Amino acid sequence: MFRIPRLLQRHPYERLKYRSSDDSLTFDFVFWHLSEDDGWRIYVINSIDYGSHDHSSHDAHWLHDPRDTYKYICWAGKIDTFDQAKAVASLWADATALYVKPNEYRSFNQIVSDINH
């Protein structure tokens, strides 16, 4: 569940914490509204211990723009609204929490597919 600040000011970004559904990890996200044409980008502020799992951008579904400090969630398509961005972030966080478990042998994509069914 997202912890939302008391006063949300009008600016192009929001910083929110999210606790994974299985209660194993807390994520610190910055939701940045790029523009009406480009939609939202979700930066992952905290580092994630992937253990022995592949943590490449392809396998763990994150990207990094060399102009930015932090990684951001890899998502196909435009994220139009803040509510959509929060839904994407929670899905990614819940999948990541399962993916990093020591005895987890499913791919990130398989975990996302299982969560959505």
C-alpha positions in Angstrom: 0.0 0.0 0.0 1.3 3.5 -0.9 2.0 5.9 1.9 0.8 9.2 0.6 2.0 12.5 2.0 -0.6 14.6 3.8 -0.3 17.6 1.5 0.2 16.8 -2.2 1.5 19.9 -3.9 1.2 20.6 -7.6 4.5 19.7 -9.1 5.7 17.3 -11.8 6.6 14.5 -9.4 5.5 12.7 -6.3 7.7 10.6 -4.0 5.9 7.7 -2.3 6.8 4.5 -0.4 5.3 1.2 -1.2 5.4 -2.0 0.9 5.2 -5.2 -1.2 2.0 -7.3 -0.8 4.0 -10.1 0.9 5.4 -7.5 3.3 9.0 -8.4 2.5 10.3 -5.2 0.9 9.7 -1.5 1.0 10.2 0.5 -2.2 10.9 4.2 -2.5 9.5 5.6 -5.8 9.5 9.0 -7.5 6.7 9.3 -10.0 7.7 11.9 -12.5 5.3 13.4 -15.0 7.5 14.0 -18.1 4.8 15.7 -20.3 1.3 15.1 -21.6 2.9 13.4 -24.7 5.3 11.2 -22.7 3.3 10.4 -19.6 4.8 9.3 -16.3 8.1 7.7 -15.4 8.6 5.8 -12.2 12.1 6.0 -10.6 13.3 3.4 -8.1 15.2 5.4 -5.4 16.2 2.6 -3.1 18.7 -0.2 -4.0 17.4 -3.7 -4.3 19.3 -6.8 -3.2 18.7 -9.3 -6.0 20.8 -12.0 -4.3 21.8 -14.6 -6.9 19.1 -13.6 -9.3 19.9 -11.9 -12.5 19.6 -8.1 -11.9 20.2 -7.0 -15.5 17.9 -4.4 -16.8 16.3 -6.8 -19.2 15.6 -9.6 -16.6 14.6 -7.3 -13.7 12.7 -4.8 -15.9 14.4 -1.6 -15.1 16.0 1.0 -17.3 18.6 3.7 -16.7 19.0 6.9 -18.6 22.7 8.1 -18.4 21.4 11.6 -17.6 19.5 10.3 -14.6 20.8 9.2 -11.2 18.3 6.4 -10.6 16.9 3.4 -12.4 13.3 3.5 -13.6 10.7 0.9 -14.2 10.7 -0.6 -17.7 7.1 -0.5 -19.0 5.8 -1.0 -22.5 3.6 1.9 -23.6 2.8 5.3 -22.2 1.6 5.6 -18.6 -1.1 8.4 -18.9 -2.1 9.0 -15.3 -0.7 9.1 -11.8 -3.2 6.3 -10.8 -1.9 4.2 -13.7 1.7 4.9 -12.6 0.9 3.8 -9.0 -0.6 0.5 -10.4 2.4 -0.1 -12.5 4.7 0.6 -9.6 2.8 -1.7 -7.2 2.8 -4.6 -9.8 6.6 -4.1 -10.5 7.3 -4.0 -6.7 5.3 -7.1 -5.9 6.9 -9.0 -8.8 10.3 -7.8 -7.7 9.7 -8.9 -4.1 8.9 -12.4 -5.3 11.7 -12.5 -7.9 14.4 -11.8 -5.3 13.3 -14.6 -3.0 16.2 -17.1 -2.6 14.1 -20.1 -3.7 12.3 -18.4 -6.5 13.0 -19.9 -10.0 10.4 -18.2 -12.1 11.4 -15.4 -14.4 10.2 -11.8 -13.7 7.8 -12.1 -16.7 6.3 -15.3 -15.4 5.8 -13.8 -11.9 4.0 -10.8 -13.5 1.9 -13.2 -15.6 1.0 -15.2 -12.4 0.1 -12.1 -10.4 -2.2 -10.9 -13.2 -4.1 -14.2 -13.4 
